[in-house]
C-alpha cells in the first residue's frame, strides 16, 4: 500500500521482524521492503542498514530523475546539450544532432560546444557559457549561427541555464532553430519597404 501511494512510494522501508524463516523475509522483500532486520535489533547493525537503504533510495531517485530528464530531452522539439565547465558536451539529444546534420547524439558527446557554432560566434558563446557558471541563478539567451556537417549555417537561439547533477555544476543549452523566423522577418522588412515605396509613388 505504501508503494502504491505516489507520496510515499520513495520512502525507504526497513522491515523489522521476529520471524526468522527465510520464506517470511522473502515475502516482505517481495511486498516492497528495501531490507529487513530481525528482533531484537543490534543498534550498530540497525544504523548500518538504515544508511544502506537511504543510499539505495537516493540512488533509485537519481536514476528515476535521469530517466525522466532523458525522456524529456528526447521528446523536445529543440536541440538540448549538457556541458561541463570546459564547455564539452556531456549529453545531447537527437534533435540537436539533426539540426547539425549528424546521424545521432553520440556524434556530439565529448565535443566542445564552441565548435558547433560559426567561428565568429565562438567568443560570444564561450562568454555566454561562462556567464552561467558565474551567475547560476540566471538564464541567458544568445542568437548564433550553428554550423552543420555540410558546412551550411542554421540560425539558432540558445537559451542556457545551470543544471546540477550529482552535485556537479553543468550548463544546459537549449538550441531552437530560428531560420524560418529570420526568413519571415526578412520578408516583412521587404514588404514594408515595398509598401513605403508604393506610398511614395
C-alpha positions in Angstrom: 0.0 0.0 0.0 2.9 2.4 0.8 4.5 1.8 -2.6 1.1 2.3 -4.4 0.8 5.8 -2.9 2.8 8.3 -5.0 3.6 10.5 -2.0 5.1 7.6 -0.1 6.4 5.4 -2.9 10.0 6.6 -2.5 10.1 6.2 1.3 12.8 3.6 2.3 11.3 0.7 4.2 13.2 -1.4 6.7 11.2 -4.4 7.8 11.7 -5.5 11.4 10.5 -9.0 12.2 10.6 -11.6 14.8 10.0 -14.2 12.2 13.4 -15.7 11.2 12.2 -18.1 8.5 13.5 -17.3 5.0 10.0 -17.5 3.5 8.7 -14.7 5.7 11.7 -12.4 4.9 11.3 -13.1 1.1 7.6 -12.2 1.3 8.4 -8.9 3.0 11.0 -8.0 0.3 8.7 -9.0 -2.5 6.0 -6.8 -0.9 8.3 -3.8 -1.3 10.5 -3.6 1.7 14.1 -2.5 1.0 15.7 -4.5 3.7 14.9 -6.4 6.9 16.4 -6.9 10.3 15.4 -9.5 13.0 14.3 -8.7 16.5 15.9 -7.8 18.8 17.9 -5.4 16.6 21.6 -4.8 17.2 22.0 -0.9 17.3 25.1 -0.9 15.1 23.5 -3.3 12.5 20.3 -1.1 12.5 22.3 2.1 11.8 24.3 0.3 9.1 21.2 -1.0 7.4 19.5 2.4 7.6 22.5 4.1 6.0 22.5 1.5 3.2 18.8 1.7 2.4 19.0 5.5 2.5 21.9 5.5 0.0 20.0 3.0 -2.2 16.9 5.1 -2.1 18.9 8.2 -3.1 20.4 6.2 -6.0 17.0 5.0 -7.1 15.6 8.6 -7.0 18.6 9.8 -9.1 18.1 7.1 -11.6 14.4 7.9 -12.0 15.3 11.6 -12.4 17.9 10.8 -15.0 15.4 8.6 -16.9 12.8 11.4 -16.8 15.3 14.0 -18.0 16.5 11.8 -20.8 12.9 11.1 -21.9 12.0 14.8 -21.9 15.2 15.7 -23.8 14.4 13.1 -26.5 10.8 14.4 -26.9 11.9 18.0 -27.1 11.4 19.7 -30.5 14.5 21.8 -29.6 18.1 20.7 -29.5 19.5 20.1 -26.0 23.1 19.8 -24.8 24.5 19.5 -21.3 28.0 21.0 -21.0 30.7 20.7 -18.3 32.9 23.6 -17.1 35.1 23.4 -20.2 32.0 23.6 -22.5 32.4 19.9 -23.5 29.2 18.2 -24.4 28.3 15.5 -21.8 24.8 14.7 -23.1 22.8 15.7 -26.2 19.6 14.8 -27.8 19.0 13.6 -31.3 17.2 16.8 -32.2 20.4 18.8 -31.8 22.2 16.2 -33.9 19.6 16.5 -36.7 19.9 20.3 -36.6 23.6 19.9 -37.2 23.1 17.3 -40.0 24.6 14.4 -37.9 23.2 10.9 -37.6 22.8 10.8 -33.8 23.5 12.4 -30.4 26.5 10.0 -29.9 28.4 12.0 -32.6 28.3 15.1 -30.2 29.4 13.6 -26.9 32.9 14.8 -25.9 33.0 17.6 -28.5 33.5 21.3 -27.5 30.2 23.1 -27.9 32.0 26.1 -29.4 33.0 24.0 -32.4 29.3 23.7 -33.3 28.9 27.4 -34.0 30.3 29.8 -36.6 33.8 30.8 -35.7 32.8 34.4 -35.4 30.2 33.4 -32.7 32.6 31.3 -30.7 33.9 34.0 -28.4 30.3 35.1 -27.6 29.3 31.5 -26.9 32.3 31.0 -24.6 31.3 34.2 -22.7 27.7 33.1 -22.7 28.5 29.7 -21.0 31.0 31.3 -18.6 28.2 33.7 -17.5 26.0 30.8 -16.5 28.8 29.4 -14.2 29.4 32.9 -12.7 25.7 33.6 -12.2 23.9 30.3 -11.9 20.6 31.7 -10.9 20.1 33.4 -14.2 19.3 32.1 -17.7 20.9 33.6 -20.7 19.8 34.0 -24.4 22.0 34.4 -27.4 21.4 34.2 -31.2 24.2 32.4 -33.2 24.8 30.5 -36.4 25.2 26.8 -35.9 27.5 25.1 -38.4 26.0 22.0 -40.0 28.1 19.0 -41.1 27.6 20.0 -44.7 29.1 23.5 -44.0 25.9 25.4 -44.1 24.8 27.7 -41.3 21.5 27.5 -39.3 20.3 30.5 -37.3 19.6 29.4 -33.7 18.6 30.9 -30.4 20.5 29.5 -27.4 18.8 29.5 -24.0 21.2 28.4 -21.3 20.9 27.8 -17.6 22.6 25.9 -14.7 21.9 22.2 -14.2 23.2 20.4 -11.1 23.6 16.6 -11.4 25.1 14.6 -8.6 26.4 17.8 -7.0 28.2 18.7 -10.2 27.6 22.1 -11.8 26.8 21.9 -15.5 25.1 24.1 -18.1 22.1 23.0 -20.1 21.8 24.7 -23.5 18.6 24.6 -25.5 19.0 25.4 -29.2 16.0 26.5 -31.2 16.2 26.7 -35.0 15.1 30.3 -35.8 15.9 30.2 -39.5 12.2 30.3 -40.5 11.7 33.2 -38.1 14.6 35.1 -39.7 13.3 34.4 -43.2 9.8 35.7 -42.1 11.4 38.9 -40.6 13.3 39.5 -43.8 10.2 39.1 -45.9 8.3 41.5 -43.6 11.1 44.1 -44.0 11.0 43.7 -47.8 7.2 44.0 -47.8 7.4 47.1 -45.5 10.0 48.7 -47.9 7.7 47.8 -50.9 4.8 49.4 -49.1 6.8 52.6 -48.3 7.8 52.7 -52.0 4.2 52.4 -53.0 3.2 55.2 -50.7 6.0 57.4 -52.1 4.9 56.5 -55.7 
